[in-house]
Amino acid sequence: MKNTLTQDQKIAKMTFSSIYPHYVNKIEKKNRSKDELHKVIKWLTGFKFEELEKFIEQNVTFESFFMNATLNKNAHLITGTICGIKVEEIKNPITKQVRYLDKLVDELAKGKELDKILR
């Protein structure tokens, strides 16, 4: 699957509130907690849980979500394949940041230890 401009635009316009429940379902099915999910999100973005709640209430797009984030200085260490694309090869910054988050959620759901996820 190729990463296209149309796909980048679609990802940027998705709302955090529409994807967050999928993250929760994914990790809870694997006996991980919301608290762990929030730690992962905070590590990547700097957002506290209260801020996440506001983003959910306001239907903030991923574009706005990541424009307001302070990305962790070690985010570039997140590598691997997500949705058939190597994260490190993604050019569009918003798409890359969303895929960083997706990759961290995947690692959490796969049982990876939190201290290893939070590089």
PyMOL commands that set and color helices and strands:
alter all, ss='L'
color gray80, all
select helices_A, chain A and resi 5-13+16-29+34-45+49-57+62-67+75-77+87-89+93-109+114-117
alter helices_A, ss='H'
color red, helices_A
select strands_A, chain A and resi 81-82+85-86
alter strands_A, ss='S'
color yellow, strands_A
deselect
rebuild
show_as cartoon
